[in-house]
Amino acid sequence: MLQLKNFAVKLSGIAVAILCAALLPCAALAQSVAFSFDDGPSLDETPRMSAQQRNQAMLDALARHKVTAALFVTAGNGADKPAGYALARAWGEAGHSIGNHTMSHPDLDSAKLSLAQYQREVMDCDKIIATLPGYQKWFRYTYLREGNTPEKRDGMRAFLAAQGYRNAYVSLDTSDWRLDEHLNELLAKNSKVDLAPVRTVYLAHVRQRALAYRDLSQRLQGRDIAQVMLMHHNLLNALFLDDVIGMFKEMGWTIVSPAKAFEDPVYQFSPRSPAPGQSLLLSMARSLGLEPLDHWRRLKDDGDADIESLKAQGY
């Protein structure tokens, strides 16, 4: 196997596509997606659902569709307390993977945060999640940012390797967190508001992201990669995760476990771009100096267009 970790910044998109397509058998080229959720479990109160109800609704949706997912725990959101720990344990007991998303979700790009402080955040979270069923040595960077300096970036990569952790990259990023914020604002004003328009806009948002990232993977790799999708442990997904999974099935996508998706060689890349990307694919594109196409630009709008669409409908 070629060593892909030393990803060459100057490789052309065509060269990368030829390289990666040659590494995989034809059977691996069908489009697949794995579900992963960050920032959970949260004990915060939300309209319509308690923390327990949100957690169970997501688990029920996954079980109904026989989907194995991953929960990336931010322990300070609740897993450091008995009630939140029980919610995280329920994911492991249901057969899902448990990964590390730090204790308090700090930003490694912040000049006020040292590399040592960020590493301590990882290890403090590890002490908690290591006792859970489903525990994996998978780490997901907060905000998907790997550091504002080469020293932080390279220092964290060396640290993770020394601890036996893998970088749990995201290839298909969503802005569900922004739509969740808007949803909570709507419900705070009117707890009985009809949520059908929110559901419609959310499904359209996820579909647009999925198709755009698929197009980007084909340009970069010359094939359909196994996508790893980032979502969040929140009210929006407690309400509509069942619909999202159903939409992917209707699109003809195969849903696989995160462990299966991470077997794709694309997740061995380590882009050298100094600019953070919302996904591994965007980081790769930036490393190669690729110009964004029109439908890629919406990948970086944090759901602004979708929220404006809701506001235009009076939501």
C-alpha positions as CSV (number, residue, x, y, z in Angstrom):
1,M,0.0,0.0,0.0
2,L,1.3,3.4,-0.9
3,Q,2.0,5.7,2.0
4,L,-0.8,8.3,1.7
5,K,-0.1,10.2,4.9
6,N,2.5,12.4,3.2
7,F,-0.1,14.0,1.1
8,A,1.6,16.1,-1.6
9,V,0.3,19.6,-1.7
10,K,1.1,20.1,-5.4
11,L,-0.6,17.0,-6.7
12,S,-3.1,17.8,-9.3
13,G,-6.7,16.7,-8.8
14,I,-6.3,14.3,-11.7
15,A,-3.3,12.7,-10.2
16,V,-5.0,12.2,-6.8
17,A,-8.0,10.7,-8.5
18,I,-5.9,8.2,-10.5
19,L,-3.9,7.3,-7.3
20,C,-7.0,6.6,-5.2
21,A,-9.1,4.9,-7.8
22,A,-6.3,2.4,-8.3
23,L,-6.2,1.5,-4.6
24,L,-9.8,0.3,-4.3
25,P,-11.6,-2.6,-5.9
26,C,-14.6,-1.7,-8.1
27,A,-17.0,-3.0,-5.5
28,A,-16.0,-0.2,-3.1
29,L,-17.0,2.6,-5.5
30,A,-20.8,2.6,-4.7
31,Q,-21.9,5.6,-2.7
32,S,-22.2,5.0,1.1
33,V,-22.5,7.2,4.2
34,A,-21.9,6.7,7.9
35,F,-23.7,8.7,10.6
36,S,-21.8,10.4,13.4
37,F,-22.9,12.8,16.1
38,D,-20.9,15.4,18.0
39,D,-21.3,17.2,21.3
40,G,-23.4,14.7,23.1
41,P,-25.0,13.9,25.3
42,S,-26.3,17.2,26.5
43,L,-28.3,17.6,29.7
44,D,-29.6,21.0,28.6
45,E,-33.4,21.5,28.7
46,T,-35.1,22.1,25.3
47,P,-38.7,22.7,24.2
48,R,-40.8,19.6,23.7
49,M,-38.2,17.1,24.8
50,S,-36.1,16.4,27.9
51,A,-32.5,15.2,27.6
52,Q,-33.6,11.6,28.1
53,Q,-36.3,11.9,25.5
54,R,-33.9,13.5,22.9
55,N,-31.4,10.8,23.5
56,Q,-33.9,8.0,23.2
57,A,-35.6,9.4,20.1
58,M,-32.2,9.4,18.3
59,L,-31.4,5.9,19.4
60,D,-34.9,4.7,18.4
61,A,-34.5,6.2,14.9
62,L,-31.1,4.5,14.5
63,A,-32.5,1.2,15.7
64,R,-35.6,1.4,13.5
65,H,-33.3,1.7,10.4
66,K,-30.7,-0.7,11.7
67,V,-28.0,2.0,11.5
68,T,-24.8,1.7,13.5
69,A,-23.5,5.2,14.3
70,A,-20.8,7.0,16.4
71,L,-21.3,9.5,19.3
72,F,-18.4,11.8,19.9
73,V,-18.7,12.8,23.5
74,T,-18.0,16.3,24.8
75,A,-17.9,15.1,28.4
76,G,-18.5,18.5,30.0
77,N,-21.9,18.7,28.3
78,G,-23.2,16.0,30.6
79,A,-21.2,12.7,30.5
80,D,-19.2,13.9,33.5
81,K,-22.4,13.6,35.6
82,P,-24.3,10.4,36.4
83,A,-27.4,11.4,34.4
84,G,-25.4,12.3,31.2
85,Y,-23.1,9.3,31.7
86,A,-26.1,7.0,31.6
87,L,-27.2,8.6,28.3
88,A,-23.8,8.1,26.7
89,R,-23.8,4.5,28.0
90,A,-27.1,3.8,26.3
91,W,-25.3,4.5,22.9
92,G,-22.6,2.0,23.6
93,E,-25.1,-0.6,24.9
94,A,-27.1,-0.1,21.6
95,G,-24.0,-1.1,19.6
96,H,-22.8,2.4,18.6
97,S,-19.2,3.6,18.8
98,I,-18.1,6.1,21.4
99,G,-15.4,8.7,20.5
100,N,-13.6,11.6,22.1
101,H,-14.6,15.3,21.4
102,T,-12.8,16.9,24.4
103,M,-14.1,17.9,27.8
104,S,-15.3,21.4,27.1
105,H,-15.1,21.9,23.3
106,P,-12.3,24.5,23.2
107,D,-11.0,25.9,19.9
108,L,-7.4,24.8,19.1
109,D,-7.2,27.7,16.7
110,S,-7.5,30.1,19.6
111,A,-4.3,32.0,20.5
112,K,-5.3,31.8,24.1
113,L,-5.3,28.0,24.1
114,S,-2.0,26.1,24.3
115,L,-1.3,22.7,22.8
116,A,-0.8,21.2,26.2
117,Q,-4.2,22.5,27.4
118,Y,-5.9,21.0,24.4
119,Q,-4.2,17.7,24.9
120,R,-5.3,17.7,28.6
121,E,-8.9,18.2,27.3
122,V,-8.5,15.0,25.3
123,M,-7.1,12.9,28.1
124,D,-9.6,14.1,30.6
125,C,-12.5,13.1,28.3
126,D,-10.7,9.8,27.6
127,K,-10.8,8.9,31.3
128,I,-14.6,9.1,31.2
129,I,-15.4,7.5,27.9
130,A,-12.9,4.7,28.3
131,T,-15.3,3.1,30.8
132,L,-18.2,3.1,28.3
133,P,-19.2,0.2,26.1
134,G,-18.4,1.0,22.5
135,Y,-15.3,3.0,23.4
136,Q,-13.0,3.7,20.4
137,K,-9.8,5.6,20.3
138,W,-11.3,8.0,17.8
139,F,-10.8,11.7,18.2
140,R,-12.7,14.4,16.4
141,Y,-11.3,18.0,16.5
142,T,-13.6,20.6,17.9
143,Y,-14.9,22.9,15.2
144,L,-12.9,20.6,12.8
145,R,-9.9,22.9,13.4
146,E,-6.5,21.3,13.8
147,G,-4.6,24.4,15.1
148,N,-3.7,27.9,14.1
149,T,0.0,27.1,13.8
150,P,2.1,24.3,12.3
151,E,3.4,23.6,15.8
152,K,-0.1,22.9,17.1
153,R,-1.2,21.0,14.0
154,D,1.9,18.7,14.0
155,G,2.0,18.5,17.8
156,M,-1.5,17.2,18.0
157,R,-1.0,14.7,15.2
158,A,2.1,13.3,17.0
159,F,0.2,13.3,20.3
160,L,-2.8,11.4,18.8
161,A,-0.5,8.8,17.2
162,A,1.4,8.3,20.5
163,Q,-1.9,7.8,22.4
164,G,-3.1,5.3,19.7
165,Y,-5.9,7.6,18.6
166,R,-7.1,8.1,15.0
167,N,-8.3,11.4,13.6
168,A,-12.0,10.7,13.1
169,Y,-12.3,12.9,10.0
170,V,-15.5,14.2,8.6
171,S,-16.1,14.2,4.8
172,L,-19.7,15.3,4.7
173,D,-20.3,18.3,7.0
174,T,-23.8,19.7,7.8
175,S,-24.9,22.9,9.5
176,D,-27.5,21.2,11.6
177,W,-26.3,23.0,14.6
178,R,-27.4,26.4,13.1
179,L,-30.8,25.0,12.1
180,D,-31.1,23.6,15.6
181,E,-30.4,27.0,17.1
182,H,-33.1,28.5,14.9
183,L,-35.5,25.7,15.8
184,N,-35.1,26.3,19.5
185,E,-35.7,30.1,19.0
186,L,-38.9,29.3,17.1
187,L,-40.1,27.0,19.9
188,A,-39.2,29.4,22.6
189,K,-41.6,31.9,21.0
190,N,-44.3,29.4,20.2
191,S,-44.0,25.9,21.6
192,K,-46.9,24.6,19.4
193,V,-45.6,26.0,16.1
194,D,-45.9,23.7,13.0
195,L,-42.5,22.3,12.4
196,A,-43.2,20.9,8.9
197,P,-41.4,23.8,7.1
198,V,-38.3,23.2,9.4
199,R,-38.3,19.5,8.5
200,T,-38.6,20.3,4.7
201,V,-35.7,22.8,4.9
202,Y,-33.5,20.6,7.0
203,L,-33.9,17.6,4.6
204,A,-33.2,19.9,1.6
205,H,-30.1,21.2,3.5
206,V,-28.7,17.7,4.2
207,R,-29.5,16.5,0.6
208,Q,-27.7,19.6,-0.9
209,R,-24.6,19.0,1.3
210,A,-24.6,15.3,0.5
211,L,-24.7,15.8,-3.3
212,A,-22.1,18.6,-3.2
213,Y,-19.7,16.6,-1.2
214,R,-20.2,13.6,-3.4
215,D,-19.4,15.8,-6.4
216,L,-16.3,17.1,-4.6
217,S,-15.1,13.5,-3.8
218,Q,-15.5,12.5,-7.5
219,R,-13.4,15.5,-8.6
220,L,-10.7,14.9,-6.0
221,Q,-10.7,11.0,-6.0
222,G,-12.3,10.1,-9.3
223,R,-14.8,7.9,-7.4
224,D,-17.5,7.9,-4.6
225,I,-15.7,7.7,-1.3
226,A,-17.3,6.3,1.9
227,Q,-18.7,9.5,3.3
228,V,-18.6,10.2,7.1
229,M,-21.3,12.7,7.9
230,L,-21.2,15.1,10.8
231,M,-24.4,15.8,12.7
232,H,-25.0,16.8,16.3
233,H,-26.7,15.4,19.3
234,N,-29.5,17.9,19.5
235,L,-33.3,18.5,19.4
236,L,-33.4,18.9,15.6
237,N,-32.1,15.4,15.1
238,A,-34.2,14.0,17.9
239,L,-37.2,15.2,15.9
240,F,-36.1,14.5,12.3
241,L,-33.3,11.9,12.3
242,D,-35.7,9.2,11.2
243,D,-36.6,11.4,8.1
244,V,-32.9,12.0,7.3
245,I,-32.1,8.3,7.3
246,G,-35.1,7.6,5.2
247,M,-34.1,10.3,2.7
248,F,-30.7,8.7,2.2
249,K,-32.3,5.3,1.6
250,E,-34.6,6.9,-1.0
251,M,-31.6,8.4,-2.6
252,G,-30.1,5.0,-3.0
253,W,-27.2,5.5,-0.7
254,T,-25.9,2.6,1.4
255,I,-25.6,3.3,5.1
256,V,-22.5,1.8,6.7
257,S,-21.0,2.0,10.2
258,P,-18.3,4.6,10.8
259,A,-15.8,1.8,11.3
260,K,-16.5,0.5,7.9
261,A,-16.3,4.0,6.3
262,F,-12.9,4.7,8.0
263,E,-11.5,1.7,6.0
264,D,-11.6,3.9,2.9
265,P,-8.0,5.0,2.1
266,V,-9.1,8.6,1.8
267,Y,-9.1,8.8,5.6
268,Q,-5.3,8.2,5.6
269,F,-4.7,11.6,4.0
270,S,-3.3,14.4,6.2
271,P,-3.9,17.7,4.3
272,R,-1.2,20.4,4.8
273,S,-3.5,23.4,4.1
274,P,-3.1,26.1,6.7
275,A,-6.8,27.0,6.3
276,P,-9.3,24.8,8.2
277,G,-11.9,23.0,6.2
278,Q,-15.4,22.1,7.3
279,S,-14.5,18.6,6.0
280,L,-11.5,16.5,5.0
281,L,-12.6,17.0,1.3
282,L,-12.6,20.8,1.6
283,S,-9.2,20.7,3.3
284,M,-7.9,18.5,0.4
285,A,-9.3,20.9,-2.1
286,R,-7.6,23.8,-0.5
287,S,-4.3,22.0,-0.2
288,L,-4.5,21.4,-4.0
289,G,-5.5,25.0,-4.7
290,L,-8.8,24.0,-6.4
291,E,-11.2,26.7,-7.2
292,P,-14.6,26.3,-5.6
293,L,-17.6,25.6,-7.9
294,D,-20.8,27.5,-7.3
295,H,-22.5,24.6,-5.4
296,W,-19.4,24.2,-3.2
297,R,-19.7,27.7,-1.9
298,R,-22.8,26.8,0.0
299,L,-20.8,24.3,2.0
300,K,-19.3,27.2,3.9
301,D,-22.4,29.3,4.6
302,D,-23.2,27.6,7.9
303,G,-26.9,27.2,6.9
304,D,-27.4,30.9,6.3
305,A,-29.4,30.3,3.1
306,D,-31.6,27.7,4.8
307,I,-32.4,30.0,7.7
308,E,-33.2,32.8,5.3
309,S,-35.6,30.5,3.5
310,L,-37.4,29.8,6.8
311,K,-37.5,33.4,7.7
312,A,-39.0,34.2,4.3
313,Q,-41.8,31.7,5.2
314,G,-42.4,33.5,8.5
315,Y,-40.4,31.0,10.6
